[in-house]
Amino acid sequence: YAEMSSINPVILMPHALAARGPALAEAFVASLNMGAGQFCTNPGLVIAVDGPELDAFAQAAAEALAKAAAATMLSCGIHESYESGVGALAGHAAVRVVGRGPGATGPNQAVGALFETDAGSLLGDAALTDEVFGASSLIVRCRDLAQVAAVIGALEGQLTATIQLDGEDEAAARALLPVLSGRVGRILANGWPTGVEV
């Protein structure tokens, strides 16, 4: 797929999320903030089954984001577009702010932003899958793995998708591959999309 409006979904499989949720959250925030979020493979969507494990991930991600310094974006126009996109998510009735980075200390700095919504809301509003170019991401809380697949199936073409999985997740992850392979250029296992070699 061309380098256009890619949100590069990250799928957190249940056993991986339960076993290493906080560590995944810190690595996710590091990927999200790399280069002020201006990588074409930036992780703009996190998809997982709802529950206490996802709650713990979100809390750990918010804490990591609160410590991640704002970074300067490439231009004033890019920064203005980022602020507009973040503002639209923050003002959306079906979206909740999970965390923000510390305030900007200079011009055109992206303050990281993490939001969440439920799968039903995302499936009912395609605008929630629009790219916000910069250090912004949306967690999608799904009822079950079937709804995870439905969310993936509703996405447009993407550069990458990432699956975080443990051994017990392999069968369930394998079932998602036919849906993913029709939507993304590269599928990563237990990595982060900003680590893809160009």
ZASE-141591 format. One record per residue (C-alpha): residue number from 1; chain; residue in one letter; x, y, z. Coordinates in steps of 0.02 Angstrom, whole numbers. Each point is the difference from the previous one (the first is absolute). Layout:
ZASE-141591
{NUM; "A"; "a"; {X; Y; Z}}
...
***
This chain:
ZASE-141591
{1; "A"; "y"; {0; 0; 0}}
{2; "A"; "a"; {53; 179; -32}}
{3; "A"; "e"; {59; 111; 141}}
{4; "A"; "m"; {-171; 82; 20}}
{5; "A"; "s"; {-107; 9; 158}}
{6; "A"; "s"; {68; -158; 81}}
{7; "A"; "i"; {-47; -28; 183}}
{8; "A"; "n"; {95; -165; 17}}
{9; "A"; "p"; {-109; -98; 122}}
{10; "A"; "v"; {77; -91; 148}}
{11; "A"; "i"; {-96; -153; 59}}
{12; "A"; "l"; {29; -51; 181}}
{13; "A"; "m"; {-44; -183; 18}}
{14; "A"; "p"; {-76; -51; 168}}
{15; "A"; "h"; {140; -108; 72}}
{16; "A"; "a"; {136; 123; -50}}
{17; "A"; "l"; {-101; 142; 75}}
{18; "A"; "a"; {-23; -96; 163}}
{19; "A"; "a"; {182; -53; 12}}
{20; "A"; "r"; {88; 162; -47}}
{21; "A"; "g"; {-126; 141; -15}}
{22; "A"; "p"; {100; 136; 91}}
{23; "A"; "a"; {159; -41; -97}}
{24; "A"; "l"; {-99; 4; -163}}
{25; "A"; "a"; {-71; 169; 50}}
{26; "A"; "e"; {172; 77; 25}}
{27; "A"; "a"; {65; -69; -165}}
{28; "A"; "f"; {-157; 60; -88}}
{29; "A"; "v"; {21; 179; 65}}
{30; "A"; "a"; {183; 0; -54}}
{31; "A"; "s"; {-55; -50; -175}}
{32; "A"; "l"; {-143; 126; 0}}
{33; "A"; "n"; {114; 145; 46}}
{34; "A"; "m"; {146; -43; -114}}
{35; "A"; "g"; {38; 149; -111}}
{36; "A"; "a"; {-146; 98; 73}}
{37; "A"; "g"; {-114; -136; -69}}
{38; "A"; "q"; {43; 46; -179}}
{39; "A"; "f"; {49; -173; -61}}
{40; "A"; "c"; {-114; -68; -137}}
{41; "A"; "t"; {-6; -161; 103}}
{42; "A"; "n"; {-51; 86; 162}}
{43; "A"; "p"; {-120; -109; 105}}
{44; "A"; "g"; {-162; 100; -11}}
{45; "A"; "l"; {-120; -137; 55}}
{46; "A"; "v"; {8; -130; 139}}
{47; "A"; "i"; {-129; -140; -8}}
{48; "A"; "a"; {-32; -119; 145}}
{49; "A"; "v"; {-134; -94; 96}}
{50; "A"; "d"; {-71; 105; 141}}
{51; "A"; "g"; {34; -47; 180}}
{52; "A"; "p"; {113; 35; 150}}
{53; "A"; "e"; {156; -44; -99}}
{54; "A"; "l"; {-40; 134; -128}}
{55; "A"; "d"; {-38; 120; 143}}
{56; "A"; "a"; {175; -32; 69}}
{57; "A"; "f"; {78; 27; -172}}
{58; "A"; "a"; {-92; 165; -22}}
{59; "A"; "q"; {51; 62; 172}}
{60; "A"; "a"; {183; -47; -28}}
{61; "A"; "a"; {-3; 82; -171}}
{62; "A"; "a"; {-74; 159; 73}}
{63; "A"; "e"; {135; 4; 134}}
{64; "A"; "a"; {138; -25; -130}}
{65; "A"; "l"; {-76; 133; -112}}
{66; "A"; "a"; {-6; 125; 144}}
{67; "A"; "k"; {190; -14; 13}}
{68; "A"; "a"; {34; 11; -188}}
{69; "A"; "a"; {59; 174; -49}}
{70; "A"; "a"; {-84; 91; -143}}
{71; "A"; "a"; {99; 4; -162}}
{72; "A"; "t"; {10; 124; -142}}
{73; "A"; "m"; {-95; -44; -158}}
{74; "A"; "l"; {66; 30; -176}}
{75; "A"; "s"; {-101; 155; -39}}
{76; "A"; "c"; {-130; 120; 67}}
{77; "A"; "g"; {-130; -73; -119}}
{78; "A"; "i"; {31; -178; 59}}
{79; "A"; "h"; {-13; 57; 180}}
{80; "A"; "e"; {-164; 92; -33}}
{81; "A"; "s"; {-71; -156; -84}}
{82; "A"; "y"; {54; -106; 149}}
{83; "A"; "e"; {-83; 118; 123}}
{84; "A"; "s"; {-159; -2; -104}}
{85; "A"; "g"; {-3; -190; -5}}
{86; "A"; "v"; {32; -18; 186}}
{87; "A"; "g"; {-134; 129; 35}}
{88; "A"; "a"; {-126; -93; -106}}
{89; "A"; "l"; {32; -162; 95}}
{90; "A"; "a"; {-7; 87; 169}}
{91; "A"; "g"; {-167; 76; -46}}
{92; "A"; "h"; {-78; -159; -70}}
{93; "A"; "a"; {-147; -62; 103}}
{94; "A"; "a"; {56; -182; -10}}
{95; "A"; "v"; {183; 32; 42}}
{96; "A"; "r"; {84; 19; 170}}
{97; "A"; "v"; {170; 77; 33}}
{98; "A"; "v"; {114; -131; 81}}
{99; "A"; "g"; {156; 107; 18}}
{100; "A"; "r"; {101; 147; -65}}
{101; "A"; "g"; {182; 43; 0}}
{102; "A"; "p"; {71; 147; 96}}
{103; "A"; "g"; {-27; 172; -75}}
{104; "A"; "a"; {100; 69; -145}}
{105; "A"; "t"; {152; 105; 41}}
{106; "A"; "g"; {26; 72; -174}}
{107; "A"; "p"; {-87; 36; -165}}
{108; "A"; "n"; {-78; -138; -107}}
{109; "A"; "q"; {23; -134; 132}}
{110; "A"; "a"; {-112; -153; 0}}
{111; "A"; "v"; {-67; -44; 172}}
{112; "A"; "g"; {-34; -188; -4}}
{113; "A"; "a"; {-182; -53; 12}}
{114; "A"; "l"; {-84; -167; 38}}
{115; "A"; "f"; {-186; -29; -18}}
{116; "A"; "e"; {-119; -147; 11}}
{117; "A"; "t"; {-168; -52; -70}}
{118; "A"; "d"; {-101; -159; -17}}
{119; "A"; "a"; {-6; -106; -156}}
{120; "A"; "g"; {-183; 34; -32}}
{121; "A"; "s"; {31; 187; -7}}
{122; "A"; "l"; {148; -19; -116}}
{123; "A"; "l"; {-96; -117; -116}}
{124; "A"; "g"; {-140; 128; -5}}
{125; "A"; "d"; {110; 150; -39}}
{126; "A"; "a"; {135; -16; -132}}
{127; "A"; "a"; {72; 169; 54}}
{128; "A"; "l"; {73; -88; 152}}
{129; "A"; "t"; {119; -92; -116}}
{130; "A"; "d"; {68; 159; -78}}
{131; "A"; "e"; {186; 27; 23}}
{132; "A"; "v"; {58; 133; 122}}
{133; "A"; "f"; {177; 28; -62}}
{134; "A"; "g"; {104; 13; 157}}
{135; "A"; "a"; {13; -78; 173}}
{136; "A"; "s"; {-184; -44; 20}}
{137; "A"; "s"; {-81; -170; 14}}
{138; "A"; "l"; {-171; -75; 35}}
{139; "A"; "i"; {-31; -157; 105}}
{140; "A"; "v"; {-150; -101; -62}}
{141; "A"; "r"; {-84; -107; 132}}
{142; "A"; "c"; {-78; -156; -77}}
{143; "A"; "r"; {-127; -121; 72}}
{144; "A"; "d"; {95; -154; -60}}
{145; "A"; "l"; {122; -59; -133}}
{146; "A"; "a"; {-140; -9; -129}}
{147; "A"; "q"; {-25; 187; 24}}
{148; "A"; "v"; {188; 26; -14}}
{149; "A"; "a"; {-11; -82; -172}}
{150; "A"; "a"; {-149; 110; -45}}
{151; "A"; "v"; {98; 158; 43}}
{152; "A"; "i"; {148; -57; -104}}
{153; "A"; "g"; {-116; -42; -144}}
{154; "A"; "a"; {-74; 176; 5}}
{155; "A"; "l"; {168; 86; -24}}
{156; "A"; "e"; {66; 67; -163}}
{157; "A"; "g"; {170; -57; -65}}
{158; "A"; "q"; {145; 24; 120}}
{159; "A"; "l"; {189; -8; -12}}
{160; "A"; "t"; {18; -114; 152}}
{161; "A"; "a"; {-92; -96; 133}}
{162; "A"; "t"; {80; -63; 159}}
{163; "A"; "i"; {-55; -150; 103}}
{164; "A"; "q"; {63; -14; 178}}
{165; "A"; "l"; {-22; -182; 49}}
{166; "A"; "d"; {61; -137; 115}}
{167; "A"; "g"; {3; -186; -37}}
{168; "A"; "e"; {-178; -26; 63}}
{169; "A"; "d"; {-60; 133; -123}}
{170; "A"; "e"; {68; -83; -156}}
{171; "A"; "a"; {-158; -88; -58}}
{172; "A"; "a"; {-108; 154; 24}}
{173; "A"; "a"; {129; 111; -85}}
{174; "A"; "r"; {9; -121; -147}}
{175; "A"; "a"; {-187; 21; -23}}
{176; "A"; "l"; {24; 188; -21}}
{177; "A"; "l"; {131; -17; -136}}
{178; "A"; "p"; {-120; -18; -148}}
{179; "A"; "v"; {-85; 163; 50}}
{180; "A"; "l"; {164; 90; 32}}
{181; "A"; "s"; {84; -58; -160}}
{182; "A"; "g"; {-137; 83; -103}}
{183; "A"; "r"; {24; 166; 90}}
{184; "A"; "v"; {186; 28; 32}}
{185; "A"; "g"; {166; -4; -90}}
{186; "A"; "r"; {101; -74; 143}}
{187; "A"; "i"; {-51; -100; 154}}
{188; "A"; "l"; {117; 10; 149}}
{189; "A"; "a"; {3; -122; 145}}
{190; "A"; "n"; {58; 62; 171}}
{191; "A"; "g"; {82; 157; -71}}
{192; "A"; "w"; {-54; 178; -30}}
{193; "A"; "p"; {-44; 78; -166}}
{194; "A"; "t"; {128; 141; 17}}
{195; "A"; "g"; {134; -135; 3}}
{196; "A"; "v"; {-38; -59; -177}}
{197; "A"; "e"; {152; 10; -113}}
{198; "A"; "v"; {-32; 113; -149}}
***
